[in-house]
Amino acid sequence: MFRSFLAAAALTLAAGAAQAQATPEQVQALVKAIAEAGCVVNADNNAAILSAAGLQGQDAQVVVNALLGLGQAEIIDGNLKLKTAGCN
């Protein structure tokens, strides 16, 4: 499920189809949750990170797209790696 979540996020970003925008609070919550989980989202911790950030479904995709678009995250080997302070 995690890889399809990232694939959908990447496709949405590439296509520019997402019209919803992530709020700064949503981005901050996801960044915090990912950082606390070791800076990488994978299949094993995906659900826990999204739960800790208070995100699900479409909202989670929008926030991941925002992180990717801002260069604050990247996808490496099918995992989402945070590139913010403390996670480089």
N, C-alpha and C positions, 0 to 999 in steps of 0.2 A: 504494500500500500504506500509506503513512504516514497519509493522510487516513482510511482505514478503520480504522487502528489507533487514531487519536484518536477517531473516531466510536464505536468499540466501547468505549473507555475512558469516554467521556462518558455513553454509554447505561448502562454498568455502574454508574457513579457515581449517575446519576439514579435508576436503579431500585433502588439499594441491594442489588444482587444479589451483589456481591463479598463473600464471607465470609473470604477470605484477607486477611491484613494484611501490609502492607509492614514490613520491619524497619527500624530507624533506619539501619543500615548500607547497606541498599539505597537508601533515600532519599538519604542522603549521597553515595553513589557516583553516582547519577543527577544530582543537583544539581551535583556537581563536573564531571561530563562535559558537561552542558549549558552550564555557565558557561564552561568552557574552549573550547567551540565557538561562543561569542559570545552565549549566553543564549537562543537560539532553536533549536527543533528543526523541521526542515522535511523535505521528501521527499529532498533531496540529502544531508543529514547524519544522518538518522534511524538508519540501520544502524550507522554509525561510533560514534554516541553510545551506542546500546544496547550495542554491543560493548565500548566503553571502560568502561561501567558494569557489565559482566558480567551483563547482563539479556537475557532473550528471552521471547517468547510471553506466557503468562499472568502471569508475574512482572513483566514490564515494564508490563503493563496495570494491575496492582495498584499499582505504585509511581507511575505517572502519576495514577491515581485519587487516591492519597494526596496528591500535590502539589496537584492541583486542589481537593480537599476541604479542605486546610489553607490554601488561598488563596495558596500559594507559586508557583502557575503559573496561566496562563489561556490559552485558545485564541483566537487572533486571526487572522482570514483563513486558517483551516485549519492554522495553525502553533501549536506550543506555545511560549509565552514564559514564561521563568522570571521570578519577581518577588521573588527573594531578594536579600540584600545584594550589591551590585555588579552587579546586573542590572536595576535599576529604570529 
